[in-house]
Amino acid sequence: MGTWSIWHWLVVLVIVMVIFGTKKLRNIGADLGGAVRGFKDGMREGSDKHADAAPQVTGRTVEGEVKEKSESKA
C-alpha cells in the first residue's frame, strides 16, 4: 500500500499533461535547465575568483584613503 507502481506514476503524468499541456511543461523544463546551468556557472566563477584572490590580512581595518590634508577650525 505504501509503494507506488509505475501505473500510478503514469496516471499522474497523464493528468499533469492534460492540465498544463505539453508546451507549458517544455517551457518549464527549459527554464529549470537554464537555472541549473546558471547556478553551475556561478559556482565555477566563484571558485575561480576565490583561487586567484590575494590573501587577506586580518586584524587591520582600512576605511579610506586621505587625498589631501585639511585643517579643522575649532
PDB file of N, H, CA, C and O in Angstrom:
ATOM      1  N   MET A   1       0.825  -1.193   0.000  1.00  0.00           N
ATOM      2  CA  MET A   1       0.000   0.000   0.000  1.00  0.00           C
ATOM      3  C   MET A   1       0.869   1.256   0.000  1.00  0.00           C
ATOM      4  O   MET A   1       0.468   2.286  -0.542  1.00  0.00           O
ATOM      5  N   GLY A   2       2.065   1.176   0.609  1.00  0.00           N
ATOM      6  H   GLY A   2       2.391   0.339   1.050  1.00  0.00           H
ATOM      7  CA  GLY A   2       2.911   2.353   0.729  1.00  0.00           C
ATOM      8  C   GLY A   2       3.701   2.664  -0.526  1.00  0.00           C
ATOM      9  O   GLY A   2       4.128   3.805  -0.704  1.00  0.00           O
ATOM     10  N   THR A   3       3.914   1.687  -1.410  1.00  0.00           N
ATOM     11  H   THR A   3       3.567   0.760  -1.266  1.00  0.00           H
ATOM     12  CA  THR A   3       4.702   1.940  -2.612  1.00  0.00           C
ATOM     13  C   THR A   3       3.785   2.229  -3.787  1.00  0.00           C
ATOM     14  O   THR A   3       2.669   1.715  -3.870  1.00  0.00           O
ATOM     15  N   TRP A   4       4.272   3.052  -4.684  1.00  0.00           N
ATOM     16  H   TRP A   4       5.179   3.469  -4.617  1.00  0.00           H
ATOM     17  CA  TRP A   4       3.503   3.405  -5.867  1.00  0.00           C
ATOM     18  C   TRP A   4       4.090   2.647  -7.049  1.00  0.00           C
ATOM     19  O   TRP A   4       5.307   2.630  -7.238  1.00  0.00           O
ATOM     20  N   SER A   5       3.247   2.035  -7.829  1.00  0.00           N
ATOM     21  H   SER A   5       2.258   2.049  -7.676  1.00  0.00           H
ATOM     22  CA  SER A   5       3.710   1.295  -9.003  1.00  0.00           C
ATOM     23  C   SER A   5       3.888   2.257 -10.176  1.00  0.00           C
ATOM     24  O   SER A   5       3.538   3.434 -10.095  1.00  0.00           O
ATOM     25  N   ILE A   6       4.431   1.735 -11.247  1.00  0.00           N
ATOM     26  H   ILE A   6       4.715   0.778 -11.312  1.00  0.00           H
ATOM     27  CA  ILE A   6       4.639   2.543 -12.443  1.00  0.00           C
ATOM     28  C   ILE A   6       3.311   3.037 -13.004  1.00  0.00           C
ATOM     29  O   ILE A   6       3.263   4.111 -13.605  1.00  0.00           O
ATOM     30  N   TRP A   7       2.235   2.277 -12.822  1.00  0.00           N
ATOM     31  H   TRP A   7       2.274   1.405 -12.335  1.00  0.00           H
ATOM     32  CA  TRP A   7       0.929   2.683 -13.348  1.00  0.00           C
ATOM     33  C   TRP A   7       0.400   3.911 -12.620  1.00  0.00           C
ATOM     34  O   TRP A   7      -0.247   4.760 -13.234  1.00  0.00           O
ATOM     35  N   HIS A   8       0.661   4.018 -11.330  1.00  0.00           N
ATOM     36  H   HIS A   8       1.186   3.328 -10.831  1.00  0.00           H
ATOM     37  CA  HIS A   8       0.241   5.216 -10.598  1.00  0.00           C
ATOM     38  C   HIS A   8       0.945   6.458 -11.156  1.00  0.00           C
ATOM     39  O   HIS A   8       0.317   7.496 -11.364  1.00  0.00           O
ATOM     40  N   TRP A   9       2.263   6.338 -11.397  1.00  0.00           N
ATOM     41  H   TRP A   9       2.773   5.494 -11.228  1.00  0.00           H
ATOM     42  CA  TRP A   9       3.021   7.472 -11.905  1.00  0.00           C
ATOM     43  C   TRP A   9       2.591   7.833 -13.324  1.00  0.00           C
ATOM     44  O   TRP A   9       2.566   9.013 -13.674  1.00  0.00           O
ATOM     45  N   LEU A  10       2.251   6.837 -14.149  1.00  0.00           N
ATOM     46  H   LEU A  10       2.271   5.878 -13.864  1.00  0.00           H
ATOM     47  CA  LEU A  10       1.782   7.134 -15.499  1.00  0.00           C
ATOM     48  C   LEU A  10       0.450   7.875 -15.479  1.00  0.00           C
ATOM     49  O   LEU A  10       0.242   8.787 -16.278  1.00  0.00           O
ATOM     50  N   VAL A  11      -0.451   7.498 -14.581  1.00  0.00           N
ATOM     51  H   VAL A  11      -0.282   6.757 -13.931  1.00  0.00           H
ATOM     52  CA  VAL A  11      -1.728   8.195 -14.458  1.00  0.00           C
ATOM     53  C   VAL A  11      -1.497   9.638 -14.009  1.00  0.00           C
ATOM     54  O   VAL A  11      -2.120  10.558 -14.538  1.00  0.00           O
ATOM     55  N   VAL A  12      -0.619   9.836 -13.054  1.00  0.00           N
ATOM     56  H   VAL A  12      -0.112   9.088 -12.624  1.00  0.00           H
ATOM     57  CA  VAL A  12      -0.304  11.197 -12.586  1.00  0.00           C
ATOM     58  C   VAL A  12       0.288  12.013 -13.735  1.00  0.00           C
ATOM     59  O   VAL A  12      -0.079  13.174 -13.915  1.00  0.00           O
ATOM     60  N   LEU A  13       1.193  11.427 -14.510  1.00  0.00           N
ATOM     61  H   LEU A  13       1.491  10.484 -14.364  1.00  0.00           H
ATOM     62  CA  LEU A  13       1.802  12.125 -15.638  1.00  0.00           C
ATOM     63  C   LEU A  13       0.756  12.532 -16.680  1.00  0.00           C
ATOM     64  O   LEU A  13       0.798  13.649 -17.195  1.00  0.00           O
ATOM     65  N   VAL A  14      -0.163  11.647 -16.986  1.00  0.00           N
ATOM     66  H   VAL A  14      -0.196  10.739 -16.567  1.00  0.00           H
ATOM     67  CA  VAL A  14      -1.220  11.959 -17.956  1.00  0.00           C
ATOM     68  C   VAL A  14      -2.102  13.095 -17.443  1.00  0.00           C
ATOM     69  O   VAL A  14      -2.468  13.988 -18.207  1.00  0.00           O
ATOM     70  N   ILE A  15      -2.439  13.068 -16.172  1.00  0.00           N
ATOM     71  H   ILE A  15      -2.141  12.343 -15.551  1.00  0.00           H
ATOM     72  CA  ILE A  15      -3.270  14.139 -15.601  1.00  0.00           C
ATOM     73  C   ILE A  15      -2.542  15.474 -15.662  1.00  0.00           C
ATOM     74  O   ILE A  15      -3.143  16.490 -16.009  1.00  0.00           O
ATOM     75  N   VAL A  16      -1.255  15.484 -15.329  1.00  0.00           N
ATOM     76  H   VAL A  16      -0.766  14.659 -15.047  1.00  0.00           H
ATOM     77  CA  VAL A  16      -0.469  16.729 -15.382  1.00  0.00           C
ATOM     78  C   VAL A  16      -0.383  17.234 -16.814  1.00  0.00           C
ATOM     79  O   VAL A  16      -0.485  18.439 -17.045  1.00  0.00           O
ATOM     80  N   MET A  17      -0.195  16.336 -17.784  1.00  0.00           N
ATOM     81  H   MET A  17      -0.112  15.357 -17.597  1.00  0.00           H
ATOM     82  CA  MET A  17      -0.116  16.759 -19.188  1.00  0.00           C
ATOM     83  C   MET A  17      -1.441  17.317 -19.678  1.00  0.00           C
ATOM     84  O   MET A  17      -1.456  18.249 -20.482  1.00  0.00           O
ATOM     85  N   VAL A  18      -2.554  16.766 -19.210  1.00  0.00           N
ATOM     86  H   VAL A  18      -2.542  16.008 -18.557  1.00  0.00           H
ATOM     87  CA  VAL A  18      -3.860  17.278 -19.622  1.00  0.00           C
ATOM     88  C   VAL A  18      -4.098  18.657 -19.014  1.00  0.00           C
ATOM     89  O   VAL A  18      -4.638  19.541 -19.679  1.00  0.00           O
ATOM     90  N   ILE A  19      -3.704  18.845 -17.769  1.00  0.00           N
ATOM     91  H   ILE A  19      -3.265  18.126 -17.229  1.00  0.00           H
ATOM     92  CA  ILE A  19      -3.947  20.131 -17.098  1.00  0.00           C
ATOM     93  C   ILE A  19      -3.054  21.232 -17.670  1.00  0.00           C
ATOM     94  O   ILE A  19      -3.547  22.307 -18.011  1.00  0.00           O
ATOM     95  N   PHE A  20      -1.756  20.980 -17.779  1.00  0.00           N
ATOM     96  H   PHE A  20      -1.356  20.107 -17.502  1.00  0.00           H
ATOM     97  CA  PHE A  20      -0.815  22.026 -18.171  1.00  0.00           C
ATOM     98  C   PHE A  20      -0.535  22.063 -19.667  1.00  0.00           C
ATOM     99  O   PHE A  20      -0.260  23.134 -20.208  1.00  0.00           O
ATOM    100  N   GLY A  21      -0.596  20.952 -20.331  1.00  0.00           N
ATOM    101  H   GLY A  21      -0.819  20.082 -19.892  1.00  0.00           H
ATOM    102  CA  GLY A  21      -0.255  20.898 -21.751  1.00  0.00           C
ATOM    103  C   GLY A  21       1.232  20.669 -21.930  1.00  0.00           C
ATOM    104  O   GLY A  21       2.033  20.997 -21.055  1.00  0.00           O
ATOM    105  N   THR A  22       1.593  20.102 -23.076  1.00  0.00           N
ATOM    106  H   THR A  22       0.942  19.836 -23.787  1.00  0.00           H
ATOM    107  CA  THR A  22       2.997  19.749 -23.299  1.00  0.00           C
ATOM    108  C   THR A  22       3.867  20.972 -23.545  1.00  0.00           C
ATOM    109  O   THR A  22       5.040  20.970 -23.172  1.00  0.00           O
ATOM    110  N   LYS A  23       3.326  22.019 -24.163  1.00  0.00           N
ATOM    111  H   LYS A  23       2.373  22.021 -24.467  1.00  0.00           H
ATOM    112  CA  LYS A  23       4.135  23.207 -24.450  1.00  0.00           C
ATOM    113  C   LYS A  23       4.568  23.894 -23.162  1.00  0.00           C
ATOM    114  O   LYS A  23       5.725  24.294 -23.029  1.00  0.00           O
ATOM    115  N   LYS A  24       3.654  24.033 -22.219  1.00  0.00           N
ATOM    116  H   LYS A  24       2.714  23.708 -22.327  1.00  0.00           H
ATOM    117  CA  LYS A  24       3.992  24.684 -20.957  1.00  0.00           C
ATOM    118  C   LYS A  24       4.993  23.841 -20.167  1.00  0.00           C
ATOM    119  O   LYS A  24       5.905  24.388 -19.546  1.00  0.00           O
ATOM    120  N   LEU A  25       4.831  22.515 -20.183  1.00  0.00           N
ATOM    121  H   LEU A  25       4.090  22.071 -20.687  1.00  0.00           H
ATOM    122  CA  LEU A  25       5.785  21.644 -19.495  1.00  0.00           C
ATOM    123  C   LEU A  25       7.167  21.739 -20.121  1.00  0.00           C
ATOM    124  O   LEU A  25       8.170  21.701 -19.408  1.00  0.00           O
ATOM    125  N   ARG A  26       7.237  21.862 -21.439  1.00  0.00           N
ATOM    126  H   ARG A  26       6.422  21.893 -22.018  1.00  0.00           H
ATOM    127  CA  ARG A  26       8.516  22.007 -22.129  1.00  0.00           C
ATOM    128  C   ARG A  26       9.186  23.322 -21.726  1.00  0.00           C
ATOM    129  O   ARG A  26      10.395  23.359 -21.498  1.00  0.00           O
ATOM    130  N   ASN A  27       8.400  24.400 -21.640  1.00  0.00           N
ATOM    131  H   ASN A  27       7.418  24.370 -21.826  1.00  0.00           H
ATOM    132  CA  ASN A  27       8.955  25.694 -21.228  1.00  0.00           C
ATOM    133  C   ASN A  27       9.457  25.643 -19.787  1.00  0.00           C
ATOM    134  O   ASN A  27      10.506  26.207 -19.476  1.00  0.00           O
ATOM    135  N   ILE A  28       8.723  24.979 -18.916  1.00  0.00           N
ATOM    136  H   ILE A  28       7.871  24.521 -19.168  1.00  0.00           H
ATOM    137  CA  ILE A  28       9.154  24.855 -17.520  1.00  0.00           C
ATOM    138  C   ILE A  28      10.460  24.083 -17.441  1.00  0.00           C
ATOM    139  O   ILE A  28      11.356  24.449 -16.680  1.00  0.00           O
ATOM    140  N   GLY A  29      10.573  23.000 -18.233  1.00  0.00           N
ATOM    141  H   GLY A  29       9.845  22.703 -18.851  1.00  0.00           H
ATOM    142  CA  GLY A  29      11.806  22.216 -18.252  1.00  0.00           C
ATOM    143  C   GLY A  29      12.981  23.027 -18.756  1.00  0.00           C
ATOM    144  O   GLY A  29      14.078  22.922 -18.208  1.00  0.00           O
ATOM    145  N   ALA A  30      12.779  23.838 -19.793  1.00  0.00           N
ATOM    146  H   ALA A  30      11.888  23.923 -20.238  1.00  0.00           H
ATOM    147  CA  ALA A  30      13.855  24.668 -20.327  1.00  0.00           C
ATOM    148  C   ALA A  30      14.274  25.728 -19.312  1.00  0.00           C
ATOM    149  O   ALA A  30      15.465  25.996 -19.152  1.00  0.00           O
ATOM    150  N   ASP A  31      13.312  26.328 -18.631  1.00  0.00           N
ATOM    151  H   ASP A  31      12.344  26.110 -18.761  1.00  0.00           H
ATOM    152  CA  ASP A  31      13.632  27.329 -17.612  1.00  0.00           C
ATOM    153  C   ASP A  31      14.413  26.717 -16.454  1.00  0.00           C
ATOM    154  O   ASP A  31      15.368  27.310 -15.951  1.00  0.00           O
ATOM    155  N   LEU A  32      13.998  25.539 -16.043  1.00  0.00           N
ATOM    156  H   LEU A  32      13.222  25.058 -16.451  1.00  0.00           H
ATOM    157  CA  LEU A  32      14.686  24.856 -14.944  1.00  0.00           C
ATOM    158  C   LEU A  32      16.106  24.478 -15.355  1.00  0.00           C
ATOM    159  O   LEU A  32      17.037  24.628 -14.564  1.00  0.00           O
ATOM    160  N   GLY A  33      16.281  23.994 -16.572  1.00  0.00           N
ATOM    161  H   GLY A  33      15.525  23.872 -17.215  1.00  0.00           H
ATOM    162  CA  GLY A  33      17.616  23.658 -17.067  1.00  0.00           C
ATOM    163  C   GLY A  33      18.510  24.883 -17.151  1.00  0.00           C
ATOM    164  O   GLY A  33      19.693  24.808 -16.819  1.00  0.00           O
ATOM    165  N   GLY A  34      17.961  26.009 -17.590  1.00  0.00           N
ATOM    166  H   GLY A  34      17.000  26.070 -17.860  1.00  0.00           H
ATOM    167  CA  GLY A  34      18.737  27.250 -17.649  1.00  0.00           C
ATOM    168  C   GLY A  34      19.139  27.738 -16.270  1.00  0.00           C
ATOM    169  O   GLY A  34      20.239  28.260 -16.084  1.00  0.00           O
ATOM    170  N   ALA A  35      18.246  27.569 -15.302  1.00  0.00           N
ATOM    171  H   ALA A  35      17.353  27.145 -15.453  1.00  0.00           H
ATOM    172  CA  ALA A  35      18.571  27.987 -13.939  1.00  0.00           C
ATOM    173  C   ALA A  35      19.677  27.123 -13.350  1.00  0.00           C
ATOM    174  O   ALA A  35      20.571  27.635 -12.677  1.00  0.00           O
ATOM    175  N   VAL A  36      19.625  25.832 -13.595  1.00  0.00           N
ATOM    176  H   VAL A  36      18.898  25.416 -14.142  1.00  0.00           H
ATOM    177  CA  VAL A  36      20.677  24.932 -13.093  1.00  0.00           C
ATOM    178  C   VAL A  36      22.003  25.258 -13.763  1.00  0.00           C
ATOM    179  O   VAL A  36      23.039  25.277 -13.099  1.00  0.00           O
ATOM    180  N   ARG A  37      21.987  25.514 -15.059  1.00  0.00           N
ATOM    181  H   ARG A  37      21.145  25.498 -15.598  1.00  0.00           H
ATOM    182  CA  ARG A  37      23.208  25.858 -15.787  1.00  0.00           C
ATOM    183  C   ARG A  37      23.795  27.167 -15.255  1.00  0.00           C
ATOM    184  O   ARG A  37      25.008  27.273 -15.073  1.00  0.00           O
ATOM    185  N   GLY A  38      22.942  28.159 -15.006  1.00  0.00           N
ATOM    186  H   GLY A  38      21.956  28.073 -15.154  1.00  0.00           H
ATOM    187  CA  GLY A  38      23.420  29.430 -14.458  1.00  0.00           C
ATOM    188  C   GLY A  38      24.010  29.258 -13.068  1.00  0.00           C
ATOM    189  O   GLY A  38      25.011  29.891 -12.733  1.00  0.00           O
ATOM    190  N   PHE A  39      23.397  28.405 -12.261  1.00  0.00           N
ATOM    191  H   PHE A  39      22.584  27.890 -12.534  1.00  0.00           H
ATOM    192  CA  PHE A  39      23.920  28.150 -10.922  1.00  0.00           C
ATOM    193  C   PHE A  39      25.292  27.494 -10.999  1.00  0.00           C
ATOM    194  O   PHE A  39      26.199  27.868 -10.254  1.00  0.00           O
ATOM    195  N   LYS A  40      25.455  26.518 -11.891  1.00  0.00           N
ATOM    196  H   LYS A  40      24.719  26.214 -12.496  1.00  0.00           H
ATOM    197  CA  LYS A  40      26.754  25.849 -12.039  1.00  0.00           C
ATOM    198  C   LYS A  40      27.820  26.825 -12.517  1.00  0.00           C
ATOM    199  O   LYS A  40      28.946  26.803 -12.020  1.00  0.00           O
ATOM    200  N   ASP A  41      27.473  27.691 -13.488  1.00  0.00           N
ATOM    201  H   ASP A  41      26.558  27.709 -13.892  1.00  0.00           H
ATOM    202  CA  ASP A  41      28.434  28.681 -13.975  1.00  0.00           C
ATOM    203  C   ASP A  41      28.821  29.659 -12.873  1.00  0.00           C
ATOM    204  O   ASP A  41      29.988  30.035 -12.758  1.00  0.00           O
ATOM    205  N   GLY A  42      27.862  30.067 -12.072  1.00  0.00           N
ATOM    206  H   GLY A  42      26.915  29.762 -12.165  1.00  0.00           H
ATOM    207  CA  GLY A  42      28.148  30.972 -10.961  1.00  0.00           C
ATOM    208  C   GLY A  42      29.050  30.335  -9.926  1.00  0.00           C
ATOM    209  O   GLY A  42      29.948  30.989  -9.397  1.00  0.00           O
ATOM    210  N   MET A  43      28.821  29.072  -9.635  1.00  0.00           N
ATOM    211  H   MET A  43      28.091  28.541 -10.065  1.00  0.00           H
ATOM    212  CA  MET A  43      29.684  28.374  -8.684  1.00  0.00           C
ATOM    213  C   MET A  43      31.094  28.235  -9.243  1.00  0.00           C
ATOM    214  O   MET A  43      32.066  28.364  -8.499  1.00  0.00           O
ATOM    215  N   ARG A  44      31.221  27.974 -10.538  1.00  0.00           N
ATOM    216  H   ARG A  44      30.431  27.869 -11.143  1.00  0.00           H
ATOM    217  CA  ARG A  44      32.521  27.838 -11.171  1.00  0.00           C
ATOM    218  C   ARG A  44      33.266  29.176 -11.139  1.00  0.00           C
ATOM    219  O   ARG A  44      34.460  29.208 -10.841  1.00  0.00           O
ATOM    220  N   GLU A  45      32.575  30.277 -11.442  1.00  0.00           N
ATOM    221  H   GLU A  45      31.605  30.251 -11.684  1.00  0.00           H
ATOM    222  CA  GLU A  45      33.201  31.596 -11.409  1.00  0.00           C
ATOM    223  C   GLU A  45      33.604  31.971  -9.990  1.00  0.00           C
ATOM    224  O   GLU A  45      34.662  32.565  -9.779  1.00  0.00           O
ATOM    225  N   GLY A  46      32.779  31.632  -9.031  1.00  0.00           N
ATOM    226  H   GLY A  46      31.920  31.149  -9.202  1.00  0.00           H
ATOM    227  CA  GLY A  46      33.092  31.928  -7.641  1.00  0.00           C
ATOM    228  C   GLY A  46      34.329  31.196  -7.169  1.00  0.00           C
ATOM    229  O   GLY A  46      35.136  31.762  -6.432  1.00  0.00           O
ATOM    230  N   SER A  47      34.496  29.948  -7.575  1.00  0.00           N
ATOM    231  H   SER A  47      33.840  29.488  -8.174  1.00  0.00           H
ATOM    232  CA  SER A  47      35.681  29.196  -7.160  1.00  0.00           C
ATOM    233  C   SER A  47      36.919  29.715  -7.879  1.00  0.00           C
ATOM    234  O   SER A  47      38.009  29.693  -7.307  1.00  0.00           O
ATOM    235  N   ASP A  48      36.780  30.186  -9.126  1.00  0.00           N
ATOM    236  H   ASP A  48      35.895  30.204  -9.591  1.00  0.00           H
ATOM    237  CA  ASP A  48      37.924  30.761  -9.839  1.00  0.00           C
ATOM    238  C   ASP A  48      38.368  32.061  -9.188  1.00  0.00           C
ATOM    239  O   ASP A  48      39.568  32.290  -9.031  1.00  0.00           O
ATOM    240  N   LYS A  49      37.435  32.909  -8.811  1.00  0.00           N
ATOM    241  H   LYS A  49      36.461  32.724  -8.939  1.00  0.00           H
ATOM    242  CA  LYS A  49      37.785  34.171  -8.165  1.00  0.00           C
ATOM    243  C   LYS A  49      38.416  33.935  -6.807  1.00  0.00           C
ATOM    244  O   LYS A  49      39.335  34.653  -6.412  1.00  0.00           O
ATOM    245  N   HIS A  50      37.930  32.939  -6.097  1.00  0.00           N
ATOM    246  H   HIS A  50      37.183  32.357  -6.419  1.00  0.00           H
ATOM    247  CA  HIS A  50      38.465  32.646  -4.770  1.00  0.00           C
ATOM    248  C   HIS A  50      39.898  32.127  -4.866  1.00  0.00           C
ATOM    249  O   HIS A  50      40.721  32.433  -4.003  1.00  0.00           O
ATOM    250  N   ALA A  51      40.209  31.353  -5.895  1.00  0.00           N
ATOM    251  H   ALA A  51      39.541  31.104  -6.596  1.00  0.00           H
ATOM    252  CA  ALA A  51      41.554  30.797  -6.047  1.00  0.00           C
ATOM    253  C   ALA A  51      42.544  31.882  -6.430  1.00  0.00           C
ATOM    254  O   ALA A  51      43.708  31.802  -6.036  1.00  0.00           O
ATOM    255  N   ASP A  52      42.123  32.907  -7.195  1.00  0.00           N
ATOM    256  H   ASP A  52      41.178  32.971  -7.515  1.00  0.00           H
ATOM    257  CA  ASP A  52      43.022  33.957  -7.647  1.00  0.00           C
ATOM    258  C   ASP A  52      43.127  35.121  -6.662  1.00  0.00           C
ATOM    259  O   ASP A  52      43.957  36.009  -6.856  1.00  0.00           O
ATOM    260  N   ALA A  53      42.321  35.137  -5.632  1.00  0.00           N
ATOM    261  H   ALA A  53      41.647  34.415  -5.474  1.00  0.00           H
ATOM    262  CA  ALA A  53      42.295  36.266  -4.703  1.00  0.00           C
ATOM    263  C   ALA A  53      43.559  36.295  -3.849  1.00  0.00           C
ATOM    264  O   ALA A  53      44.114  35.256  -3.492  1.00  0.00           O
ATOM    265  N   ALA A  54      43.995  37.504  -3.534  1.00  0.00           N
ATOM    266  H   ALA A  54      43.544  38.348  -3.824  1.00  0.00           H
ATOM    267  CA  ALA A  54      45.170  37.669  -2.670  1.00  0.00           C
ATOM    268  C   ALA A  54      44.784  37.315  -1.237  1.00  0.00           C
ATOM    269  O   ALA A  54      43.627  37.478  -0.849  1.00  0.00           O
ATOM    270  N   PRO A  55      45.722  36.841  -0.463  1.00  0.00           N
ATOM    271  CA  PRO A  55      45.389  36.513   0.929  1.00  0.00           C
ATOM    272  C   PRO A  55      45.013  37.767   1.700  1.00  0.00           C
ATOM    273  O   PRO A  55      45.581  38.836   1.476  1.00  0.00           O
ATOM    274  N   GLN A  56      44.064  37.635   2.599  1.00  0.00           N
ATOM    275  H   GLN A  56      43.603  36.766   2.780  1.00  0.00           H
ATOM    276  CA  GLN A  56      43.582  38.767   3.371  1.00  0.00           C
ATOM    277  C   GLN A  56      44.359  38.878   4.674  1.00  0.00           C
ATOM    278  O   GLN A  56      44.672  37.876   5.317  1.00  0.00           O
ATOM    279  N   VAL A  57      44.663  40.119   5.051  1.00  0.00           N
ATOM    280  H   VAL A  57      44.408  40.933   4.529  1.00  0.00           H
ATOM    281  CA  VAL A  57      45.327  40.375   6.320  1.00  0.00           C
ATOM    282  C   VAL A  57      44.240  40.634   7.353  1.00  0.00           C
ATOM    283  O   VAL A  57      43.389  41.502   7.162  1.00  0.00           O
ATOM    284  N   THR A  58      44.270  39.892   8.432  1.00  0.00           N
ATOM    285  H   THR A  58      44.962  39.187   8.587  1.00  0.00           H
ATOM    286  CA  THR A  58      43.265  40.080   9.466  1.00  0.00           C
ATOM    287  C   THR A  58      43.839  40.931  10.589  1.00  0.00           C
ATOM    288  O   THR A  58      45.050  40.969  10.802  1.00  0.00           O
ATOM    289  N   GLY A  59      42.962  41.600  11.292  1.00  0.00           N
ATOM    290  H   GLY A  59      41.978  41.569  11.118  1.00  0.00           H
ATOM    291  CA  GLY A  59      43.391  42.401  12.428  1.00  0.00           C
ATOM    292  C   GLY A  59      43.579  43.871  12.109  1.00  0.00           C
ATOM    293  O   GLY A  59      43.776  44.670  13.024  1.00  0.00           O
ATOM    294  N   ARG A  60      43.524  44.257  10.841  1.00  0.00           N
ATOM    295  H   ARG A  60      43.363  43.608  10.097  1.00  0.00           H
ATOM    296  CA  ARG A  60      43.673  45.656  10.461  1.00  0.00           C
ATOM    297  C   ARG A  60      42.444  46.081   9.672  1.00  0.00           C
ATOM    298  O   ARG A  60      41.938  45.331   8.837  1.00  0.00           O
ATOM    299  N   THR A  61      41.970  47.287   9.944  1.00  0.00           N
ATOM    300  H   THR A  61      42.381  47.896  10.622  1.00  0.00           H
ATOM    301  CA  THR A  61      40.830  47.807   9.226  1.00  0.00           C
ATOM    302  C   THR A  61      41.240  49.094   8.517  1.00  0.00           C
ATOM    303  O   THR A  61      41.736  50.023   9.155  1.00  0.00           O
ATOM    304  N   VAL A  62      41.040  49.153   7.227  1.00  0.00           N
ATOM    305  H   VAL A  62      40.637  48.398   6.709  1.00  0.00           H
ATOM    306  CA  VAL A  62      41.337  50.345   6.437  1.00  0.00           C
ATOM    307  C   VAL A  62      40.008  50.847   5.906  1.00  0.00           C
ATOM    308  O   VAL A  62      39.317  50.138   5.174  1.00  0.00           O
ATOM    309  N   GLU A  63      39.651  52.063   6.272  1.00  0.00           N
ATOM    310  H   GLU A  63      40.213  52.638   6.866  1.00  0.00           H
ATOM    311  CA  GLU A  63      38.351  52.591   5.880  1.00  0.00           C
ATOM    312  C   GLU A  63      38.418  53.525   4.692  1.00  0.00           C
ATOM    313  O   GLU A  63      37.398  53.721   4.031  1.00  0.00           O
ATOM    314  N   GLY A  64      39.538  54.097   4.393  1.00  0.00           N
ATOM    315  H   GLY A  64      40.366  53.937   4.930  1.00  0.00           H
ATOM    316  CA  GLY A  64      39.614  55.005   3.262  1.00  0.00           C
ATOM    317  C   GLY A  64      41.014  55.536   3.095  1.00  0.00           C
ATOM    318  O   GLY A  64      41.920  55.197   3.857  1.00  0.00           O
ATOM    319  N   GLU A  65      41.183  56.375   2.088  1.00  0.00           N
ATOM    320  H   GLU A  65      40.448  56.651   1.469  1.00  0.00           H
ATOM    321  CA  GLU A  65      42.482  56.941   1.796  1.00  0.00           C
ATOM    322  C   GLU A  65      42.354  58.453   1.840  1.00  0.00           C
ATOM    323  O   GLU A  65      41.404  59.011   1.291  1.00  0.00           O
ATOM    324  N   VAL A  66      43.304  59.122   2.489  1.00  0.00           N
ATOM    325  H   VAL A  66      44.075  58.668   2.935  1.00  0.00           H
ATOM    326  CA  VAL A  66      43.289  60.570   2.599  1.00  0.00           C
ATOM    327  C   VAL A  66      43.940  61.151   1.358  1.00  0.00           C
ATOM    328  O   VAL A  66      45.099  60.864   1.060  1.00  0.00           O
ATOM    329  N   LYS A  67      43.185  61.973   0.632  1.00  0.00           N
ATOM    330  H   LYS A  67      42.243  62.206   0.874  1.00  0.00           H
ATOM    331  CA  LYS A  67      43.704  62.591  -0.593  1.00  0.00           C
ATOM    332  C   LYS A  67      44.492  63.862  -0.283  1.00  0.00           C
ATOM    333  O   LYS A  67      45.551  64.097  -0.866  1.00  0.00           O
ATOM    334  N   GLU A  68      43.978  64.674   0.628  1.00  0.00           N
ATOM    335  H   GLU A  68      43.118  64.483   1.101  1.00  0.00           H
ATOM    336  CA  GLU A  68      44.693  65.904   0.977  1.00  0.00           C
ATOM    337  C   GLU A  68      44.445  66.207   2.454  1.00  0.00           C
ATOM    338  O   GLU A  68      43.451  65.785   3.044  1.00  0.00           O
ATOM    339  N   LYS A  69      45.358  66.929   3.006  1.00  0.00           N
ATOM    340  H   LYS A  69      46.166  67.272   2.526  1.00  0.00           H
ATOM    341  CA  LYS A  69      45.265  67.255   4.419  1.00  0.00           C
ATOM    342  C   LYS A  69      44.439  68.538   4.591  1.00  0.00           C
ATOM    343  O   LYS A  69      44.709  69.547   3.939  1.00  0.00           O
ATOM    344  N   SER A  70      43.461  68.494   5.448  1.00  0.00           N
ATOM    345  H   SER A  70      43.242  67.675   5.978  1.00  0.00           H
ATOM    346  CA  SER A  70      42.647  69.679   5.680  1.00  0.00           C
ATOM    347  C   SER A  70      42.787  70.098   7.147  1.00  0.00           C
ATOM    348  O   SER A  70      42.954  69.274   8.045  1.00  0.00           O
ATOM    349  N   GLU A  71      42.711  71.402   7.343  1.00  0.00           N
ATOM    350  H   GLU A  71      42.575  72.072   6.614  1.00  0.00           H
ATOM    351  CA  GLU A  71      42.805  71.935   8.704  1.00  0.00           C
ATOM    352  C   GLU A  71      41.416  72.103   9.263  1.00  0.00           C
ATOM    353  O   GLU A  71      40.524  72.618   8.589  1.00  0.00           O
ATOM    354  N   SER A  72      41.227  71.670  10.497  1.00  0.00           N
ATOM    355  H   SER A  72      41.952  71.252  11.045  1.00  0.00           H
ATOM    356  CA  SER A  72      39.932  71.847  11.125  1.00  0.00           C
ATOM    357  C   SER A  72      40.007  73.051  12.046  1.00  0.00           C
ATOM    358  O   SER A  72      41.002  73.241  12.745  1.00  0.00           O
ATOM    359  N   LYS A  73      38.964  73.860  12.049  1.00  0.00           N
ATOM    360  H   LYS A  73      38.156  73.706  11.481  1.00  0.00           H
ATOM    361  CA  LYS A  73      38.908  75.049  12.904  1.00  0.00           C
ATOM    362  C   LYS A  73      38.041  74.736  14.095  1.00  0.00           C
ATOM    363  O   LYS A  73      36.886  74.337  13.946  1.00  0.00           O
ATOM    364  N   ALA A  74      38.594  74.915  15.276  1.00  0.00           N
ATOM    365  H   ALA A  74      39.533  75.239  15.397  1.00  0.00           H
ATOM    366  CA  ALA A  74      37.852  74.611  16.485  1.00  0.00           C
ATOM    367  C   ALA A  74      37.238  75.790  17.115  1.00  0.00           C
ATOM    368  O   ALA A  74      36.581  75.666  18.148  1.00  0.00           O
TER     369      ALA A  74
END
